């Protein structure tokens, strides 16, 4: 095993402190063959220094999935724990889980089953310099909590943009989550570095048009949009993907390959709130070293996502995250983001 780097060990210790890792707690480090050996060594050292009792759990890549690599890898939902019910049962009993798997368990059915029993789960995937830059702060966490409260009481979200976006989302009975970059509460999940709000609509009343403009980002393609794409939503589902460029063709082809209607359903909507996240980070890191936290979290982006939606009772392995720039987001007609900038006073970062 690699020897841990002292600076990286100190960095991990800071994050684990945010996650309330305490002496005597059990900590499982979930890995697969492609997981970072450096992050494994650092996690073991930092968790031990916290007084926790860490152990590594290595799971193989399912060979039956290899023929579907081009479809399943990227931002699709992880199947890592499928076929290992005894592992799921074991993970329910631990206090803290460090997820070092390549895709992460975020949208897997097993993750929700595990978290219902109280473990906290932290996904770590970004390069070390990004992890340091995106460390949590109390001020940002408070702003994200305020955003969650605003969204919880709102009845509708409307989104517009100079490119032509005009989307309306019914927020009745929605599941509202704030991703603060750390998991301190029992049963919570976090992606280190994230800072955003996500609303999973329960209502099928999601209608209108989202226009992707050059500079917007499409995950799992890990690419900036170069030509306009029109996404038409009818009763909560994408019913049309129009555009003359390769971007529209890629999205159409990818969705068609799944042969799954649920893949076209709305997953979540929200906006980025991390003032240190970089829109241009996608041009700095390859998709082999980063999962795109910067792109999803940079302040003022409108994050439009399709695929799994627990609030609507839908599950699919296909998932799109599409951070859009220069949008305006309104809750019950009141602006929280205008032209890509956060304007609600309680949500604006301190100077």
C-alpha positions as CSV (number, residue, x, y, z in Angstrom):
1,X,0.0,0.0,0.0
2,X,1.1,3.6,-0.7
3,X,2.4,5.6,2.2
4,X,0.0,8.4,3.0
5,X,1.1,12.0,2.2
6,X,1.1,14.1,5.5
7,X,-0.5,17.1,3.8
8,X,-3.2,14.9,2.3
9,X,-3.7,13.2,5.6
10,X,-4.3,16.5,7.3
11,X,-6.8,17.5,4.6
12,X,-8.8,14.3,5.0
13,X,-8.7,14.8,8.8
14,X,-10.4,18.2,8.3
15,X,-13.1,16.7,6.2
16,X,-13.7,13.8,8.6
17,X,-14.0,16.3,11.4
18,X,-16.8,18.0,9.5
19,X,-18.4,14.6,9.2
20,X,-18.3,14.2,13.0
21,X,-16.1,11.1,12.9
22,X,-15.3,10.2,16.5
23,X,-13.2,7.9,18.5
24,X,-14.5,4.3,18.6
25,X,-16.8,4.6,15.5
26,X,-16.5,1.9,12.9
27,X,-15.6,3.2,9.4
28,X,-15.9,1.1,6.2
29,X,-13.8,2.2,3.2
30,X,-15.7,0.9,0.1
31,X,-13.3,0.3,-2.9
32,X,-13.1,-1.5,-6.2
33,X,-10.1,-2.3,-8.3
34,X,-9.9,1.1,-10.0
35,X,-10.2,3.1,-6.7
36,X,-7.4,5.5,-5.7
37,X,-4.7,3.7,-3.8
38,X,-3.5,7.0,-2.4
39,X,-7.0,8.0,-1.1
40,X,-7.4,4.5,0.4
41,X,-4.1,4.8,2.3
42,X,-4.9,8.4,3.4
43,X,-8.4,7.4,4.6
44,X,-7.1,4.6,6.7
45,X,-4.4,6.8,8.3
46,X,-6.8,9.8,8.9
47,X,-9.6,7.7,10.3
48,X,-7.2,5.9,12.6
49,X,-5.9,9.3,13.8
50,X,-9.4,10.3,14.6
51,X,-9.7,7.2,16.9
52,X,-12.1,5.5,14.5
53,X,-11.8,1.8,13.6
54,X,-11.4,1.7,9.8
55,X,-11.4,-1.3,7.5
56,X,-11.3,-1.7,3.7
57,X,-14.0,-3.4,1.8
58,X,-13.0,-4.4,-1.8
59,X,-15.7,-5.3,-4.3
60,X,-15.0,-6.7,-7.8
61,X,-16.3,-5.1,-10.9
62,X,-19.2,-7.2,-12.1
63,X,-17.9,-8.9,-15.3
64,X,-21.5,-9.2,-16.6
65,X,-21.5,-5.4,-16.8
66,X,-18.4,-5.1,-19.0
67,X,-20.2,-5.3,-22.3
68,X,-22.3,-2.3,-21.2
69,X,-19.4,-0.2,-20.2
70,X,-20.0,2.5,-22.8
71,X,-23.5,2.9,-21.5
72,X,-23.1,2.4,-17.8
73,X,-19.9,4.2,-17.0
74,X,-19.9,8.0,-16.5
75,X,-22.8,9.3,-14.6
76,X,-25.1,6.3,-14.6
77,X,-26.2,4.8,-11.3
78,X,-23.7,2.4,-9.7
79,X,-24.4,-1.4,-9.7
80,X,-21.4,-2.1,-7.5
81,X,-23.4,-3.5,-4.6
82,X,-25.9,-5.5,-6.7
83,X,-25.5,-9.2,-6.0
84,X,-23.9,-8.6,-2.6
85,X,-26.9,-8.4,-0.1
86,X,-24.7,-9.6,2.7
87,X,-22.4,-6.6,2.2
88,X,-25.4,-4.3,2.2
89,X,-26.5,-5.8,5.5
90,X,-23.0,-5.3,7.0
91,X,-22.8,-1.7,5.9
92,X,-26.0,-1.0,7.7
93,X,-24.2,-1.7,11.0
94,X,-21.3,0.7,10.6
95,X,-21.1,4.3,11.7
96,X,-19.3,5.9,8.7
97,X,-18.7,4.8,5.1
98,X,-16.0,6.3,2.9
99,X,-17.1,5.6,-0.7
100,X,-14.0,5.5,-3.0
101,X,-15.7,3.7,-5.8
102,X,-15.4,5.2,-9.3
103,X,-19.0,6.1,-9.9
104,X,-20.2,6.4,-6.3
105,X,-23.4,5.0,-4.8
106,X,-25.4,8.2,-5.0
107,X,-28.3,7.0,-7.1
108,X,-28.1,3.3,-6.3
109,X,-31.0,1.6,-4.6
110,X,-28.6,0.1,-2.1
111,X,-27.4,3.5,-0.8
112,X,-30.9,4.4,0.3
113,X,-31.4,1.1,2.0
114,X,-28.1,1.4,3.9
115,X,-28.7,5.0,5.0
116,X,-32.1,4.3,6.5
117,X,-30.3,2.4,9.2
118,X,-28.2,5.4,10.2
119,X,-24.7,5.2,8.7
120,X,-23.2,8.4,7.3
121,X,-21.6,8.1,3.8
122,X,-19.0,10.3,2.2
123,X,-18.1,10.0,-1.5
124,X,-14.5,11.1,-2.4
125,X,-13.6,11.4,-6.0
126,X,-12.1,14.8,-6.9
127,X,-8.3,15.6,-7.3
128,X,-6.6,16.7,-4.1
129,X,-6.3,20.4,-5.1
130,X,-10.0,20.5,-5.8
131,X,-10.8,18.8,-2.4
132,X,-8.7,21.4,-0.7
133,X,-10.4,24.3,-2.6
134,X,-13.9,23.0,-2.0
135,X,-13.7,22.2,1.7
136,X,-16.9,23.0,3.6
137,X,-17.4,26.2,5.6
138,X,-20.0,27.1,8.2
139,X,-21.0,30.1,6.2
140,X,-21.7,28.1,3.1
141,X,-23.5,25.4,5.0
142,X,-25.8,28.0,6.5
143,X,-26.6,29.5,3.1
144,X,-27.5,26.1,1.7
145,X,-29.7,25.4,4.7
146,X,-31.5,28.7,4.0
147,X,-32.0,27.6,0.4
148,X,-33.5,24.3,1.5
149,X,-36.0,26.2,3.7
150,X,-37.0,28.5,0.9
151,X,-37.6,25.6,-1.5
152,X,-39.5,23.6,1.0
153,X,-42.2,26.3,1.4
154,X,-42.4,27.3,-2.3
155,X,-45.1,25.9,-4.5
156,X,-43.6,26.4,-7.9
157,X,-40.2,26.9,-9.5
158,X,-39.9,28.7,-12.9
159,X,-36.7,28.9,-14.9
160,X,-36.0,31.2,-17.8
161,X,-32.9,32.1,-19.8
162,X,-31.8,34.4,-22.7
163,X,-31.4,31.2,-24.8
164,X,-35.1,30.5,-24.5
165,X,-35.6,28.3,-21.5
166,X,-39.1,28.5,-20.1
167,X,-39.7,25.7,-17.6
168,X,-42.2,25.4,-14.8
169,X,-41.9,22.9,-12.0
170,X,-44.7,22.1,-9.5
171,X,-42.9,21.7,-6.1
172,X,-45.8,20.1,-4.1
173,X,-44.6,17.3,-1.9
174,X,-41.1,17.5,-3.4
175,X,-38.0,16.1,-1.7
176,X,-35.7,19.0,-1.0
177,X,-32.0,18.3,-0.2
178,X,-29.1,20.5,0.4
179,X,-25.7,19.1,-0.5
180,X,-23.2,20.8,1.8
181,X,-20.1,18.6,1.2
182,X,-20.1,16.8,4.5
183,X,-22.3,14.3,6.3
184,X,-22.7,14.9,10.0
185,X,-26.2,13.6,10.7
186,X,-27.2,9.9,11.0
187,X,-28.4,8.6,7.6
188,X,-26.9,11.4,5.6
189,X,-24.8,11.3,2.4
190,X,-22.3,13.8,1.0
191,X,-20.0,14.3,-1.9
192,X,-16.9,16.0,-0.7
193,X,-16.7,19.4,-2.5
194,X,-20.3,19.8,-3.4
195,X,-22.4,22.8,-2.5
196,X,-25.9,23.0,-4.1
197,X,-29.6,22.5,-3.6
198,X,-31.5,19.8,-5.3
199,X,-35.3,19.4,-5.5
200,X,-36.8,16.1,-6.5
201,X,-40.4,16.9,-7.8
202,X,-43.1,14.4,-6.8
203,X,-45.6,16.0,-9.0
204,X,-45.8,15.1,-12.8
205,X,-46.4,18.8,-13.5
206,X,-43.0,19.6,-15.0
207,X,-43.6,21.3,-18.3
208,X,-41.9,23.6,-20.7
209,X,-38.6,24.0,-22.5
210,X,-35.0,23.9,-21.4
211,X,-32.6,25.3,-23.9
212,X,-29.0,24.2,-23.5
213,X,-26.6,26.9,-24.8
214,X,-22.9,26.9,-25.6
215,X,-20.9,26.6,-22.4
216,X,-23.5,24.6,-20.5
217,X,-22.2,21.2,-19.4
218,X,-23.6,17.7,-20.0
219,X,-22.7,14.8,-17.7
220,X,-22.1,11.9,-18.3
221,X,-20.4,13.2,-21.5
222,X,-18.1,15.5,-19.5
223,X,-18.3,18.1,-22.2
224,X,-19.3,21.7,-22.8
225,X,-22.3,22.2,-25.1
226,X,-21.2,23.7,-28.4
227,X,-24.6,24.0,-30.2
228,X,-28.1,24.7,-28.9
229,X,-30.2,21.8,-27.7
230,X,-34.0,22.1,-27.0
231,X,-35.3,19.7,-24.3
232,X,-39.1,19.6,-24.2
233,X,-40.8,18.5,-21.0
234,X,-44.3,17.2,-20.9
235,X,-45.8,16.0,-17.6
236,X,-42.4,15.3,-16.1
237,X,-40.8,13.6,-19.0
238,X,-38.5,14.6,-21.9
239,X,-40.7,14.3,-24.9
240,X,-38.4,15.9,-27.4
241,X,-34.7,16.6,-28.0
242,X,-34.1,19.0,-30.9
243,X,-31.0,20.6,-32.3
244,X,-28.9,20.5,-35.4
245,X,-25.6,19.9,-33.8
246,X,-23.8,16.9,-32.4
247,X,-24.8,17.7,-28.8
248,X,-28.5,17.1,-29.5
249,X,-27.6,13.9,-31.4
250,X,-25.5,12.6,-28.5
251,X,-28.3,13.1,-26.0
252,X,-30.9,11.5,-28.3
253,X,-28.8,8.5,-29.0
254,X,-27.8,8.0,-25.3
255,X,-31.4,8.2,-24.1
256,X,-32.5,5.8,-26.9
257,X,-29.8,3.3,-26.0
258,X,-31.3,2.7,-22.5
259,X,-34.8,1.7,-23.9
260,X,-36.2,2.9,-20.6
261,X,-38.9,5.5,-20.3
262,X,-37.9,6.3,-16.8
263,X,-34.6,7.6,-18.1
264,X,-36.5,10.5,-19.6
265,X,-38.2,11.5,-16.4
266,X,-37.2,14.6,-14.3
267,X,-34.8,13.7,-11.5
268,X,-34.0,16.9,-9.7
269,X,-33.8,20.6,-10.3
270,X,-31.8,23.2,-8.3
271,X,-28.9,25.6,-8.4
272,X,-25.2,25.7,-7.5
273,X,-24.1,27.6,-4.4
274,X,-20.4,26.9,-4.1
275,X,-18.5,30.2,-4.6
276,X,-15.2,28.4,-5.0
277,X,-16.4,25.9,-7.6
278,X,-15.1,26.5,-11.1
279,X,-17.2,26.4,-14.3
280,X,-14.0,26.0,-16.2
281,X,-12.7,23.0,-14.1
282,X,-13.9,20.6,-16.8
283,X,-11.1,21.9,-19.0
284,X,-8.5,21.2,-16.3
285,X,-9.4,17.7,-15.0
286,X,-10.0,14.5,-17.1
287,X,-13.0,12.3,-16.3
288,X,-10.6,9.7,-15.1
289,X,-9.6,11.9,-12.1
290,X,-12.7,13.9,-11.4
291,X,-16.5,13.3,-11.3
292,X,-17.4,16.9,-12.0
293,X,-18.2,18.4,-8.7
294,X,-17.1,21.8,-9.8
295,X,-19.3,21.8,-12.8
296,X,-22.4,20.8,-10.8
297,X,-21.8,23.2,-7.9
298,X,-20.5,26.5,-9.3
299,X,-22.5,29.3,-7.9
300,X,-25.6,30.4,-9.9
301,X,-25.8,27.5,-12.3
302,X,-29.3,25.9,-12.8
303,X,-28.8,22.2,-12.4
304,X,-31.3,20.2,-14.5
305,X,-31.2,16.5,-14.1
306,X,-33.1,13.5,-15.5
307,X,-33.4,9.9,-14.4
308,X,-33.9,8.4,-10.9
309,X,-36.4,10.3,-8.7
310,X,-37.2,8.9,-5.2
311,X,-39.9,11.5,-4.6
312,X,-41.8,10.3,-7.7
313,X,-41.0,6.6,-7.0
314,X,-38.9,6.2,-10.2
315,X,-35.6,4.3,-10.5
316,X,-33.4,4.0,-13.5
317,X,-29.7,3.4,-14.1
318,X,-29.6,6.4,-16.6
319,X,-28.9,9.8,-15.2
320,X,-28.1,13.2,-16.8
321,X,-26.8,16.2,-14.8
322,X,-26.9,19.4,-16.9
323,X,-25.5,22.6,-15.3
324,X,-26.8,25.5,-17.2
325,X,-25.4,29.0,-17.2
326,X,-27.1,32.4,-17.4
327,X,-30.5,31.2,-16.2
328,X,-32.9,32.9,-13.8
329,X,-34.6,30.8,-11.2
330,X,-37.8,31.9,-9.4
331,X,-39.6,30.4,-6.4
332,X,-43.2,31.5,-6.4
333,X,-42.3,34.3,-8.7
334,X,-39.5,35.6,-6.5
335,X,-36.0,35.5,-8.0
336,X,-33.3,33.6,-6.3
337,X,-30.9,33.5,-9.3
338,X,-30.9,36.0,-12.0
339,X,-28.9,35.6,-15.2
340,X,-26.6,33.1,-13.5
341,X,-26.0,35.1,-10.3
342,X,-27.5,34.4,-6.9
343,X,-29.6,37.4,-5.9
344,X,-31.6,36.3,-2.9
345,X,-29.8,38.1,0.0
346,X,-29.8,35.2,2.4
347,X,-28.2,33.0,-0.2
348,X,-25.5,35.3,-1.5
349,X,-21.9,34.4,-0.3
350,X,-20.1,36.8,1.9
351,X,-17.7,39.1,0.1
